[in-house]
Amino acid sequence: MEEIKKAILEYAEKTGKTKFYFKDMEKAVHKVMPDVKARQIKKAATQLINEGKLIYFSTGSTTMYGLKGRGQTEDH
């Protein structure tokens, strides 16, 4: 689980986007660990949100993820 969380954070830090879809994050993790299931990635992302490292961004119709403190967040 820690390796998945690390891969998610690396993607979030390297991407030029302030918000990204789960599918984008999933593709990035699969580049590093091809046999990880989507459910494991979702659990890791939820843990990162609970730890305060990632945030949810909801547009009403879709949910995106973002690196906390980067771009427009719920704090602003």
Buried (B, 14 or more C-beta within 10 A) or exposed (E): EEEBBEBBBEBBEEBEBBBBEBEBBBEBBBEBEEEBEEEBBBBBBEBBBEEEBBBBBEEEEEEBBBBBEBEEBEEE
